[in-house]
Amino acid sequence: MDPQQQFCRNRACRAYGRKGEGHVVIHGRAEQRYQCKRCRQTFAETAGTALYRLRTARAEVVTVVTLLAYGCPVQAIVAAFGLDERTVARWQARAGEQCRRVHEYLVQAGRVDLGQVQADEIRVRAVGDVLWLASAIAVSSRLWLGGGVSPTRDARLIRSLLERVWACGTRQALLLCTDGLLSYPKQALRVFRLPERTGRSGHPRMLLPAGLLIAQIVKRYTQRRVVEIERRVVHGAETAVAATLCATQGAASAVINTAYIERLNATFRARLASLTRRTRAGVHRQHTLEAGMWLVGTAYNFCRPHRTLRCSSPVDPAPSPRSSERTPAQAAGLSDHPWSVDELLAFPVPGVGIKKRGALPKWLRPATRVA
């Protein structure tokens, strides 16, 4: 138990959402409870997480969620653990909501060096309908930047996806590579804008950053076979696009493509039965697909080391594969170690309403000086 990694769960408390300031102490090790010295309220270690107030053993829940995150069918889990299918669906929904909060708190904090971003959509077969799942990836770190689900592949879906991408990055140089869908360049030119600060009153002008680049690859088909590929630069200079491609994916493959997001889509198809082509396990509800998307995507970012992200040690140029493995979150600087699914489900995420205005109160200043 580490009190420095906990924050007060009382939203009315001044210390809500603040970590590492000395106001949280251990209240009971057997019950794994903490106490806030400001409001004197106690709270459980799992309060506000996916593991809060579960009647089943924590190890069993983590095992089931791990199997779901790596593509195990629900029917196999039901047969192996003797659980009800509705129980497994409820655990998946809670895990998906927890992963969404973790993603918005860590990934969408504006600290990711985007560089080149690729975006694409997946057509999902639903029961009596069709859904579309849109995703984006940062090529240099292989980080999944988020996704969205919609019954139609329209401008609203693309705009919501690009808004998540814009919230993740440092808002400097950005190259967006997509397929030939016209909604991407139209919505990108609206979303990827920054206010011009002049000191005058009123709404500032919204201007496109100088480092914004947009490129598309258009594939033409004949009898379901690609017969022609056109690569075009929609916004920016071709020399700048070529330089960004060389910096993010190497000089050997410095061409406009969507190979990285298509490979990530293949990972999603392998871990979500509803995304498999010609499947009989169609999606019944949209929120079920969203929960599975957040669970698979966040586990991909924080828990699963990526083979192409292995780093060489300065002492040993050829280290062992396991010691040099990194997750996309590590490559993006969001984590210092691969997470376990247990750590992901138990990670405390502050909600809205965090009070950060003004200087620290007097009761927090001595604890800060001692630390």
ABEGO torsion letter per residue (X at the ends): XBAAABBBABAABAABGBBGAGABBBABAAAGBBBBAAAGBBBBAABGBAABGBABBAAAAAAAAAAAAAGBBAAAAAAAAGBBAAAAAAAAAAAAAAAAAAAAAAAAAGABBAEBBBBBBBBBBBBGBBBBBBBBBBAAAGBBAEBBBBABBBAAAAAAAAAAAAAABAGBBBBBBBBABAAAAAAAAAABBBBBBAGBBEBBBBBBBAABBBBBBBBBBBGGBBABBBBBBABEBAAAAAAAAAAAAEAAABBBBAAAAAAAAAAAAAABAAABBGBABBBABAAAAAAAAAAAAAAAAAABBBAAABBBBAABABBBAAAABBBAAAAAGABABBBBAAAAAABBBBBBGBBABEBBBAAAAAAAAAX
